[in-house]
Amino acid sequence: MKIIFINRYFFPDHSATSQLLGDLAFDLAGGDVRVMVISSRQIYDDPAARLPAREQIRGVDVSRVWTSSFGRAALVGRAIDYITFYFSVLIRLLLEAGKGDIIVAKTDPPLISVVACFAAKRKGANLVNWVQDLFPEVAVELGVGFLRGRLGRVLQRVRNYSLQQARWNVVLGKRMRNRLIDEGIAAERVTIINNWSDAEAVYPVDRNRNRLRKQWGLSGKFVLGYSGNMGRAHEFDVILDAAELLRERKDIVFLFIGDGAKRPWIEEQISARRMTNVILKPYQPRADLAESLSVPDVHFISLKPELEGLIVPSKYYGIAAAGRPAVFAGAPEGEIAGMLRDSGGGVTVGSNDARSLAKVISSLSETPEQCEQMGANARHAFDHRYGMERSIRKWREVLGFAQPTGDIPGTE
């Protein structure tokens, strides 16, 4: 039997979906089952990159198919990149998949589950959808107007058909699971497996011994950090407004690490507002993640409230692994807000409430013992609920490689 994963990006790419896929694929490789990944030849933040078409990495056969390379800057170019990827993946699946194999389709690019469903039916393979977000709903909520009408409804029905035909649909949270059940997906085919962080790669690093803190001139500062994809799904006005409210606090620094569609806008805002208390850094190598995620005293997470149930930000798991608390700006009844509330690992403020955010940051900067305790609570929650080992064990159950623990499908 063969397991074939599909995602637009894979190792050595450093995007979140690529890293999660790498963790799972490398863990499964080396046994009696052949593990294969079909991806593009590109890097997330470098569409001009050209990775090898074929190679084996840590026991995983990697097949990187041809796609156009317009990048993410323009909608039309991105659509062409998607379409060429769909056709290349379909051809590769029809060549590689066989009866009884398992095809695991992630959700980058959107609707790749439809391509995987067609190939699985033709070849007698089993389909498992690894649902990171729900398209076209996310696009509609982010203002892609032409998807609000008939086209969006058609795409949603086609997407739902591919989910209905799957052996399993793995989602990231209860709200997402409930959303799919409401769409007509059988409850027994939808299960929750959290995304994760690797405890061996990410762990608390003492502030006084953190190389990056010293290198970036942050020794003696209280740091509020945002780390990861600066995408359209996240609220950045609120954190910049809070930084402006606290600009006279020379002991407080706002740190952004990463890249994404909103980074140019963030850079423009920092320049226009003449903000000297905000620092931007690029994505850090995975080998430096423990230090990178331990630089902030508190992390910032955000999600537009209308996207609850459509996306679950995965950055919280790395934050918790680093033993740092988080402030979430978003819906108080949402997935991340619930995690912070249940664990005692952070607090939630309104998605546009910069004054409350500034007040929380100021308070935490003046009560380091409270900050330390929330960080310890976050790490405790990580060790007991969000570690990689636990999630991969559940993935092995879904894929049939481990004895079930008795968990009811759809529960954690």
C-alpha positions as CSV (number, residue, x, y, z in Angstrom):
1,M,0.0,0.0,0.0
2,K,1.0,3.6,-0.7
3,I,0.1,6.8,1.0
4,I,0.1,9.9,-1.3
5,F,0.0,13.3,0.2
6,I,-0.9,16.4,-1.9
7,N,0.1,19.9,-0.9
8,R,1.4,22.8,-3.0
9,Y,4.5,23.2,-0.8
10,F,6.8,20.7,0.9
11,F,10.2,20.5,2.5
12,P,12.5,22.4,2.4
13,D,9.7,25.0,2.3
14,H,9.0,26.6,5.7
15,S,5.3,27.5,5.5
16,A,3.1,26.1,8.2
17,T,1.3,23.5,6.0
18,S,4.6,22.3,4.6
19,Q,6.1,21.8,8.0
20,L,3.1,20.0,9.4
21,L,3.0,17.7,6.3
22,G,6.7,17.0,6.7
23,D,6.3,16.0,10.3
24,L,3.6,13.5,9.4
25,A,5.1,12.1,6.2
26,F,8.6,11.7,7.7
27,D,7.1,9.9,10.8
28,L,5.2,7.5,8.6
29,A,8.1,6.7,6.2
30,G,10.4,3.8,6.8
31,G,7.8,1.2,7.5
32,D,6.1,-1.3,5.2
33,V,4.2,1.4,3.5
34,R,5.6,3.6,0.8
35,V,5.0,7.4,1.5
36,M,4.9,9.8,-1.4
37,V,4.3,13.6,-1.5
38,I,3.1,15.4,-4.6
39,S,3.9,19.1,-4.5
40,S,5.0,22.0,-6.7
41,R,8.6,22.9,-7.4
42,Q,8.1,26.3,-5.7
43,I,8.9,27.8,-2.3
44,Y,6.0,29.7,-0.6
45,D,7.7,33.1,-0.5
46,D,9.7,32.6,-3.7
47,P,7.6,31.6,-6.8
48,A,10.7,31.7,-9.0
49,A,12.4,28.9,-7.0
50,R,12.8,25.6,-8.8
51,L,13.2,22.6,-6.6
52,P,14.2,19.2,-8.1
53,A,11.3,17.4,-9.8
54,R,12.1,14.1,-8.1
55,E,14.0,13.2,-4.9
56,Q,13.8,11.1,-1.8
57,I,14.0,12.9,1.5
58,R,14.2,10.9,4.7
59,G,12.4,7.9,3.2
60,V,9.7,10.0,1.5
61,D,9.4,9.9,-2.3
62,V,8.8,13.5,-3.4
63,S,7.3,14.2,-6.8
64,R,7.3,17.9,-7.6
65,V,5.0,18.7,-10.6
66,W,5.2,21.5,-13.1
67,T,3.1,24.6,-12.5
68,S,3.1,28.2,-13.8
69,S,4.8,30.6,-11.4
70,F,3.0,33.9,-11.4
71,G,3.0,34.0,-7.6
72,R,0.5,35.3,-5.1
73,A,0.6,39.0,-6.0
74,A,-2.3,39.0,-8.6
75,L,-5.5,37.1,-8.4
76,V,-5.5,36.0,-12.1
77,G,-1.9,34.8,-11.9
78,R,-2.6,32.9,-8.7
79,A,-5.7,31.3,-10.4
80,I,-3.5,30.1,-13.3
81,D,-1.0,28.7,-10.8
82,Y,-3.8,26.7,-9.2
83,I,-5.2,25.4,-12.4
84,T,-1.9,24.2,-13.7
85,F,-1.2,22.5,-10.4
86,Y,-4.6,20.8,-10.6
87,F,-3.9,19.3,-14.0
88,S,-0.3,18.3,-13.1
89,V,-1.5,16.6,-9.9
90,L,-4.3,14.7,-11.7
91,I,-1.8,13.3,-14.2
92,R,0.6,12.3,-11.4
93,L,-2.2,10.7,-9.3
94,L,-3.5,8.7,-12.3
95,L,0.1,7.4,-12.8
96,E,0.9,6.7,-9.2
97,A,-2.2,5.7,-7.3
98,G,-3.5,2.2,-7.2
99,K,-6.3,0.2,-5.7
100,G,-6.3,0.4,-1.9
101,D,-3.8,3.2,-1.7
102,I,-4.6,6.3,0.4
103,I,-4.6,9.8,-1.0
104,V,-4.4,12.5,1.6
105,A,-5.3,15.9,0.2
106,K,-4.6,19.1,2.1
107,T,-6.4,22.4,1.1
108,D,-3.6,24.2,-0.7
109,P,-4.5,25.0,-3.3
110,P,-8.3,25.3,-2.7
111,L,-10.4,22.5,-4.1
112,I,-7.5,20.1,-4.6
113,S,-9.8,17.6,-2.8
114,V,-12.0,17.6,-6.0
115,V,-9.0,16.5,-8.1
116,A,-8.0,13.9,-5.5
117,C,-11.6,12.6,-5.3
118,F,-11.8,12.1,-9.1
119,A,-8.4,10.3,-9.2
120,A,-9.3,8.1,-6.1
121,K,-12.5,7.0,-7.8
122,R,-10.8,6.2,-11.0
123,K,-8.0,4.2,-9.3
124,G,-9.9,2.6,-6.5
125,A,-8.0,4.5,-3.8
126,N,-9.2,5.8,-0.5
127,L,-9.5,9.6,0.0
128,V,-8.7,11.4,3.2
129,N,-9.1,15.2,3.3
130,W,-6.9,17.2,5.6
131,V,-9.0,20.3,5.9
132,Q,-7.0,23.4,7.0
133,D,-9.6,25.9,5.8
134,L,-12.9,26.0,3.9
135,F,-13.0,27.5,0.4
136,P,-14.9,29.3,-1.1
137,E,-16.3,30.5,2.3
138,V,-13.0,32.0,3.4
139,A,-12.6,33.9,0.1
140,V,-16.2,35.2,0.3
141,E,-15.7,36.5,3.9
142,L,-12.4,38.2,2.8
143,G,-14.3,40.1,0.1
144,V,-13.8,38.2,-3.1
145,G,-17.1,39.5,-4.6
146,F,-17.5,37.3,-7.6
147,L,-17.7,34.2,-5.3
148,R,-20.7,35.5,-3.4
149,G,-23.3,34.4,-6.0
150,R,-23.9,31.3,-8.1
151,L,-20.3,30.5,-8.8
152,G,-19.5,30.3,-5.1
153,R,-22.5,28.1,-4.4
154,V,-21.4,25.7,-7.3
155,L,-17.9,25.5,-6.0
156,Q,-19.2,24.8,-2.5
157,R,-21.4,21.9,-3.7
158,V,-18.5,20.5,-5.7
159,R,-16.2,20.8,-2.6
160,N,-18.8,19.1,-0.4
161,Y,-19.2,16.2,-2.9
162,S,-15.4,15.5,-2.5
163,L,-15.8,15.6,1.3
164,Q,-18.8,13.3,1.2
165,Q,-16.9,10.7,-0.9
166,A,-13.9,10.7,1.4
167,R,-13.1,7.9,3.9
168,W,-12.2,10.6,6.5
169,N,-12.2,14.4,6.7
170,V,-9.7,15.6,9.3
171,V,-10.5,19.1,10.6
172,L,-8.9,21.4,13.1
173,G,-11.6,22.2,15.6
174,K,-15.2,21.7,16.8
175,R,-16.6,24.7,15.0
176,M,-15.1,23.5,11.7
177,R,-16.5,20.0,12.3
178,N,-19.9,21.4,13.1
179,R,-19.8,23.5,10.0
180,L,-19.1,20.5,7.7
181,I,-21.9,18.5,9.4
182,D,-24.3,21.3,8.7
183,E,-23.2,21.2,5.1
184,G,-24.3,17.6,4.9
185,I,-21.1,15.7,5.5
186,A,-21.7,12.6,7.6
187,A,-20.6,13.1,11.2
188,E,-18.9,9.7,11.3
189,R,-16.6,10.8,8.4
190,V,-15.4,14.0,10.2
191,T,-12.8,13.8,12.9
192,I,-10.8,16.4,14.8
193,I,-7.0,16.3,14.9
194,N,-5.3,19.4,16.1
195,N,-2.3,20.9,14.3
196,W,0.8,20.7,16.4
197,S,4.3,21.8,17.2
198,D,7.3,19.6,17.7
199,A,8.5,19.6,21.3
200,E,12.0,18.7,20.2
201,A,12.2,21.7,17.9
202,V,10.3,24.2,20.0
203,Y,10.8,24.6,23.8
204,P,11.2,27.5,26.2
205,V,14.5,29.4,26.0
206,D,15.4,31.6,28.9
207,R,15.3,35.3,27.9
208,N,18.7,36.0,29.3
209,R,20.2,33.2,27.2
210,N,18.3,33.9,24.0
211,R,20.8,34.6,21.2
212,L,18.2,36.3,19.0
213,R,17.0,38.6,21.7
214,K,20.5,39.9,22.1
215,Q,21.2,40.0,18.4
216,W,18.0,42.0,17.7
217,G,18.7,44.5,20.6
218,L,15.8,43.4,22.7
219,S,17.6,42.7,26.0
220,G,15.8,44.4,28.8
221,K,12.7,45.0,26.7
222,F,9.2,43.7,27.1
223,V,8.4,42.2,23.7
224,L,4.9,41.6,22.2
225,G,5.4,39.4,19.2
226,Y,3.6,38.2,16.1
227,S,5.2,35.2,14.4
228,G,4.0,33.5,11.2
229,N,1.9,34.3,8.1
230,M,0.8,37.9,7.8
231,G,-2.3,37.0,5.8
232,R,-5.6,38.6,5.0
233,A,-7.4,36.5,7.6
234,H,-5.7,38.3,10.5
235,E,-6.3,41.7,12.1
236,F,-3.2,43.9,12.1
237,D,-4.8,47.3,12.5
238,V,-5.5,46.5,16.2
239,I,-1.9,45.6,17.0
240,L,-0.5,48.7,15.2
241,D,-3.0,50.9,16.9
242,A,-2.0,49.4,20.3
243,A,1.7,50.0,19.4
244,E,0.8,53.6,18.7
245,L,-0.9,54.0,22.0
246,L,2.2,52.6,23.8
247,R,4.8,54.5,21.7
248,E,5.9,56.4,24.8
249,R,6.7,53.2,26.6
250,K,10.3,52.8,25.7
251,D,10.5,49.5,27.5
252,I,7.8,47.8,25.2
253,V,8.7,46.7,21.7
254,F,6.4,45.1,19.1
255,L,8.0,42.4,17.0
256,F,6.7,40.9,13.7
257,I,8.4,37.8,12.4
258,G,7.4,36.3,9.1
259,D,5.9,37.3,5.7
260,G,2.6,37.3,3.8
261,A,0.1,39.4,1.8
262,K,-0.2,42.0,4.6
263,R,3.5,42.6,5.3
264,P,3.9,45.4,2.7
265,W,0.9,47.2,4.2
266,I,2.4,46.7,7.7
267,E,5.6,48.2,6.5
268,E,3.8,51.2,5.0
269,Q,1.9,51.8,8.2
270,I,5.1,51.7,10.3
271,S,6.7,54.2,8.0
272,A,3.6,56.5,7.7
273,R,3.1,56.5,11.5
274,R,6.8,56.9,12.2
275,M,6.7,54.0,14.6
276,T,10.1,53.4,16.3
277,N,8.7,50.7,18.7
278,V,8.0,48.2,15.9
279,I,10.5,45.8,14.4
280,L,10.1,43.4,11.5
281,K,12.1,40.3,10.9
282,P,11.9,37.6,8.2
283,Y,10.9,34.0,8.7
284,Q,13.5,32.2,10.8
285,P,15.0,28.8,10.0
286,R,13.2,25.9,11.7
287,A,16.4,25.1,13.6
288,D,16.0,28.5,15.3
289,L,12.3,28.3,16.1
290,A,12.8,27.6,19.8
291,E,14.8,30.9,20.2
292,S,12.6,32.8,17.7
293,L,9.3,31.9,19.5
294,S,10.9,32.5,22.9
295,V,11.9,36.1,22.0
296,P,8.5,37.6,22.8
297,D,7.3,37.8,26.4
298,V,3.8,37.6,25.0
299,H,2.5,36.6,21.5
300,F,-0.3,38.2,19.6
301,I,-2.8,36.0,17.6
302,S,-5.7,37.4,15.6
303,L,-8.5,36.1,13.4
304,K,-11.4,38.0,11.9
305,P,-14.5,36.9,13.7
306,E,-16.4,36.1,10.5
307,L,-13.7,33.4,9.8
308,E,-14.4,31.3,12.9
309,G,-15.2,27.8,11.9
310,L,-13.4,28.3,8.5
311,I,-9.8,28.7,9.8
312,V,-8.0,27.8,13.0
313,P,-4.7,29.6,13.4
314,S,-2.0,27.0,14.0
315,K,0.5,29.4,15.5
316,Y,-0.8,28.9,19.0
317,Y,0.8,25.4,19.2
318,G,4.3,26.8,18.7
319,I,3.6,29.6,21.2
320,A,2.5,27.1,23.8
321,A,5.5,24.9,23.1
322,A,7.8,27.8,23.7
323,G,6.1,28.4,27.1
324,R,4.8,31.9,26.2
325,P,1.3,33.3,26.8
326,A,-0.8,34.8,24.1
327,V,-3.2,37.7,23.6
328,F,-5.9,36.8,21.1
329,A,-7.8,39.5,19.2
330,G,-11.0,38.0,17.9
331,A,-14.3,36.4,18.7
332,P,-14.5,35.5,22.5
333,E,-16.5,32.3,21.7
334,G,-14.0,31.2,19.1
335,E,-11.6,28.2,19.0
336,I,-8.4,30.1,20.1
337,A,-10.2,32.1,22.7
338,G,-11.5,28.8,24.1
339,M,-8.0,27.2,24.2
340,L,-6.6,30.3,26.1
341,R,-9.5,30.3,28.5
342,D,-9.4,26.5,29.2
343,S,-5.6,26.5,29.7
344,G,-5.1,29.8,31.4
345,G,-2.5,30.5,28.8
346,G,-3.6,33.9,27.7
347,V,-6.4,36.4,27.3
348,T,-8.8,37.6,24.6
349,V,-9.7,41.1,23.6
350,G,-12.1,42.3,20.9
351,S,-10.9,42.2,17.3
352,N,-10.8,46.0,17.0
353,D,-10.3,46.9,20.6
354,A,-6.8,48.5,20.5
355,R,-7.2,50.2,23.9
356,S,-8.0,46.9,25.7
357,L,-5.0,45.3,23.9
358,A,-2.7,48.1,24.9
359,K,-4.0,47.9,28.5
360,V,-3.4,44.1,28.6
361,I,0.2,44.5,27.2
362,S,1.0,47.3,29.7
363,S,-0.4,45.2,32.6
364,L,1.6,42.1,31.7
365,S,4.8,44.2,31.3
366,E,4.3,45.3,34.9
367,T,3.4,41.9,36.3
368,P,6.1,39.5,35.1
369,E,5.0,36.8,37.5
370,Q,1.6,36.7,35.9
371,C,3.2,36.5,32.5
372,E,5.4,33.6,33.6
373,Q,2.5,31.7,35.1
374,M,0.4,32.0,31.9
375,G,3.4,30.8,29.9
376,A,3.7,27.8,32.2
377,N,0.0,27.1,31.8
378,A,0.4,27.2,28.0
379,R,3.3,24.8,28.1
380,H,1.3,22.4,30.4
381,A,-1.6,22.5,27.9
382,F,0.8,21.8,25.1
383,D,2.4,18.8,26.8
384,H,-1.1,17.3,27.5
385,R,-3.1,18.2,24.4
386,Y,-1.1,19.8,21.6
387,G,2.1,17.9,21.1
388,M,3.1,16.4,17.8
389,E,3.3,12.9,19.2
390,R,-0.3,12.9,20.3
391,S,-1.6,14.3,16.9
392,I,0.5,11.9,14.8
393,R,-0.8,9.0,16.9
394,K,-4.3,10.0,16.0
395,W,-3.3,10.3,12.3
396,R,-2.0,6.8,12.4
397,E,-5.3,5.6,13.7
398,V,-7.1,7.4,10.9
399,L,-4.8,5.9,8.4
400,G,-5.2,2.5,9.9
401,F,-1.6,2.1,11.3
402,A,-2.4,2.0,15.0
403,Q,-4.9,0.3,17.2
404,P,-7.8,2.7,18.1
405,T,-7.6,4.3,21.6
406,G,-11.4,4.2,21.9
407,D,-11.8,7.9,20.9
408,I,-15.2,8.7,19.3
409,P,-14.7,10.1,15.8
410,G,-14.9,13.9,15.9
411,T,-13.8,14.2,19.5
412,E,-10.4,15.1,20.9
